[in-house]
Amino acid sequence: MNTIRPYLRVVAGFFAGVCTWVAIVDLIHLDVGAAVISLLFAAGLWYLAVGRPIRDHLARIKADNAALAARAQAGHEAFLAGNTAAAFAPPPEAAPRKPIRKGVLAASILAALFVLIGIIGDISDGLDNTSTTTPSTQPATHMPDPAVPGAPAAQTLMPNVVCMNLQAAQDTIQETGVYYSRSEDATGKQRMQVSDRNWVVVEQSPAPGTPIGEGGATLSVVKYGEPGDCS
């Protein structure tokens, strides 16, 4: 069991990281109830992952301090008794620490990388309030700013994107030549669309076939599984 226990702590740490990120996403979405539940799970898993090592470390520090205090007291008493050799004897060597097992270290690094890759992938889907999209291949100088007077306004026809997931809807609009679109929470809760693929368009403005320019398309969305998600 002592051989398996460190790896079980690594697994607990992996799921603790996942639950922590889920709690952060829930807070971004203003879903406080789900965030609290995720944080409770995360706290329990973090305790299982690092509770024992932290307790062992603190106990070792306490034992070392107690040993030093006892030795200082013994040296003081020896000095008062006239035994200077015992009073000024070198301190005993510290107890050797358990070496870190390479397998556990490698598993910990791998688990951390998986969590980090998942977080980066989630963020890359869009961590902004309006979920506007600008493809990396499209230079910013090619995108007219609708707020600047006299800026050139690209015109195209609005496609029908209702019942598409938000990412697919944005891609479809971009294919028409308009690279700046907006999205909003159709429930009125003003939740951010962190992962565009988890949201579905339930209403669009303007209607299909209407001429639009940059920033002229607004998509109302709900999360999959919510009322009105076209299922």
matplotlib code that plots the C-alpha trace (Angstrom):
import matplotlib.pyplot as plt

x = [0.0, 2.9, 4.0, 0.6, -0.3, 2.0, 0.4, -3.1, -2.1, -1.0, -4.4, -6.1, -4.0, -5.0, -8.7, -8.2, -6.7, -9.6, -12.2, -10.4, -10.6, -14.2, -14.9, -13.2, -15.2, -18.4, -17.5, -16.9, -20.4, -21.7, -22.9, -22.1, -23.8, -21.9, -18.7, -19.1, -19.7, -16.7, -14.5, -15.6, -14.6, -11.4, -10.6, -11.2, -9.0, -6.2, -6.3, -5.9, -3.2, -0.9, -2.3, -0.1, 3.2, 2.5, 1.8, 5.0, 7.0, 5.6, 6.2, 9.8, 10.4, 8.8, 11.0, 14.1, 13.4, 12.6, 15.9, 17.9, 16.2, 16.9, 20.5, 20.9, 19.5, 21.8, 24.8, 23.9, 23.6, 26.9, 28.6, 27.3, 28.6, 32.1, 32.0, 33.0, 33.7, 30.1, 28.8, 30.6, 30.2, 29.2, 25.5, 24.3, 23.7, 20.2, 18.1, 18.2, 15.1, 13.3, 14.3, 11.7, 10.7, 11.3, 8.1, 6.0, 7.8, 7.2, 3.5, 3.1, 4.6, 2.5, -0.7, 0.1, 0.7, -2.7, -4.4, -2.5, -3.3, -7.0, -7.0, -5.2, -7.6, -10.6, -9.3, -8.4, -12.1, -12.8, -12.4, -14.1, -17.5, -18.7, -16.9, -15.8, -13.6, -10.6, -8.7, -5.0, -4.4, -6.3, -4.2, -5.8, -5.2, -7.6, -10.5, -12.3, -13.3, -17.0, -16.5, -14.1, -15.8, -15.0, -13.6, -14.3, -17.2, -17.2, -20.7, -22.0, -25.2, -26.0, -26.1, -28.6, -26.7, -29.5, -29.1, -25.4, -22.9, -21.3, -17.9, -19.5, -21.7, -18.7, -16.8, -19.7, -19.9, -16.2, -16.5, -18.6, -15.8, -16.9, -14.5, -16.0, -19.2, -20.8, -22.5, -24.6, -26.2, -29.9, -30.9, -29.9, -27.4, -24.5, -22.4, -19.2, -18.9, -15.6, -15.8, -17.7, -18.4, -20.5, -23.0, -25.7, -27.2, -30.9, -31.4, -29.5, -29.6, -30.0, -32.1, -30.6, -30.0, -29.6, -26.4, -24.0, -20.5, -17.9, -19.5, -23.0, -23.9, -25.1, -25.8, -27.9, -26.8, -27.6, -25.5, -26.3, -28.9, -30.6, -34.2, -34.3, -31.0, -32.6, -32.5]
y = [0.0, 2.4, 1.9, 2.8, 5.7, 8.3, 7.6, 7.9, 11.3, 12.3, 11.2, 13.2, 16.2, 15.9, 15.9, 18.6, 20.8, 20.0, 20.8, 24.1, 25.2, 24.1, 26.3, 29.3, 28.8, 28.6, 31.8, 33.5, 32.3, 33.7, 30.2, 30.6, 27.4, 25.2, 27.0, 26.3, 22.6, 22.4, 24.2, 21.8, 18.8, 20.6, 21.3, 17.6, 16.4, 18.9, 17.6, 14.0, 15.1, 17.2, 16.9, 14.0, 15.4, 18.8, 17.2, 15.1, 18.1, 20.1, 17.2, 16.9, 20.6, 20.3, 17.3, 19.0, 22.1, 20.0, 18.1, 21.3, 22.8, 19.6, 19.6, 23.3, 22.7, 19.7, 21.7, 24.5, 22.1, 20.5, 23.9, 24.8, 21.5, 22.3, 19.9, 22.3, 19.5, 18.3, 21.9, 22.8, 19.4, 19.7, 19.2, 15.7, 15.2, 15.8, 12.8, 11.9, 12.8, 10.3, 10.6, 11.7, 8.7, 9.4, 7.6, 9.7, 12.9, 11.9, 11.1, 14.5, 16.4, 14.5, 15.2, 18.9, 19.1, 17.5, 20.0, 22.9, 21.7, 21.4, 24.9, 26.5, 24.7, 25.9, 29.5, 29.4, 28.9, 32.4, 34.0, 37.3, 38.9, 39.4, 36.4, 38.4, 36.5, 37.6, 34.8, 34.8, 34.8, 38.0, 41.1, 43.6, 46.4, 44.6, 44.8, 48.1, 49.7, 50.5, 53.1, 55.2, 57.7, 57.2, 53.7, 51.4, 49.1, 45.6, 44.6, 41.0, 39.1, 37.7, 33.8, 31.7, 30.4, 29.7, 26.3, 26.1, 26.0, 29.4, 28.4, 27.1, 30.2, 32.5, 30.5, 30.7, 34.5, 34.8, 32.8, 35.6, 38.1, 39.6, 38.8, 40.7, 39.3, 39.5, 37.0, 37.5, 35.2, 34.8, 34.1, 37.6, 36.4, 38.0, 34.8, 34.8, 32.3, 30.7, 27.7, 28.7, 25.0, 24.6, 27.2, 27.1, 30.1, 30.5, 33.9, 36.1, 39.8, 40.8, 38.2, 36.0, 37.8, 41.2, 43.2, 43.4, 44.9, 44.3, 44.1, 44.1, 40.5, 39.7, 36.1, 35.2, 31.9, 29.4, 26.5, 23.0, 21.3, 24.6, 25.4, 26.5, 24.9, 23.5, 19.9]
z = [0.0, 0.7, -2.9, -4.3, -1.9, -3.6, -7.0, -5.5, -4.2, -7.7, -9.0, -6.3, -7.2, -10.9, -10.1, -7.6, -10.3, -12.6, -9.9, -9.1, -12.8, -13.0, -9.9, -11.6, -14.7, -12.7, -11.0, -14.3, -15.4, -12.1, -11.1, -7.4, -6.3, -8.7, -7.9, -4.2, -4.8, -7.1, -4.5, -1.8, -4.0, -4.9, -1.2, -0.3, -3.2, -2.4, 1.2, 0.0, -2.4, -0.2, 3.3, 4.3, 2.9, 4.5, 7.9, 7.6, 6.8, 9.7, 12.1, 10.9, 11.5, 14.9, 15.8, 14.6, 16.6, 19.7, 19.3, 19.0, 22.1, 24.1, 23.0, 23.8, 27.3, 27.8, 26.7, 29.0, 31.9, 31.0, 30.8, 34.3, 35.5, 34.1, 31.2, 28.3, 25.9, 26.1, 26.0, 22.7, 21.0, 17.3, 16.6, 15.5, 11.8, 10.6, 9.9, 6.2, 4.2, 2.1, -1.5, -4.0, -6.2, -9.9, -10.9, -8.6, -9.8, -13.5, -12.8, -11.0, -13.9, -16.4, -14.4, -14.1, -17.9, -18.6, -16.4, -17.9, -21.5, -20.6, -19.1, -22.1, -24.5, -22.6, -22.5, -26.2, -27.0, -25.8, -22.4, -23.0, -22.1, -25.7, -27.2, -30.2, -32.6, -34.5, -36.4, -35.8, -39.5, -40.0, -39.2, -36.9, -39.5, -41.9, -39.5, -39.7, -36.4, -36.5, -33.8, -35.9, -38.2, -41.8, -41.3, -44.3, -43.5, -45.0, -46.1, -46.5, -46.0, -42.6, -42.8, -40.8, -37.8, -35.4, -33.6, -34.5, -31.6, -31.1, -32.5, -35.7, -36.0, -35.7, -38.2, -40.6, -40.3, -40.8, -44.0, -45.4, -44.8, -41.5, -38.7, -35.8, -34.2, -30.7, -28.5, -25.4, -22.8, -23.9, -20.2, -19.2, -16.6, -18.5, -18.3, -20.3, -23.1, -22.0, -24.3, -27.4, -28.4, -25.2, -26.3, -28.9, -30.9, -30.2, -31.8, -34.2, -35.1, -37.8, -39.7, -42.4, -45.6, -44.0, -45.0, -42.1, -41.4, -38.8, -35.3, -36.9, -35.9, -32.4, -31.4, -28.4, -26.8, -24.1, -22.9, -24.2, -21.9, -21.1, -22.2, -25.9, -26.9, -30.1, -28.9]

ax = plt.figure().add_subplot(projection="3d")
ax.plot(x, y, z, "-o")
ax.set_aspect("equal")
plt.show()
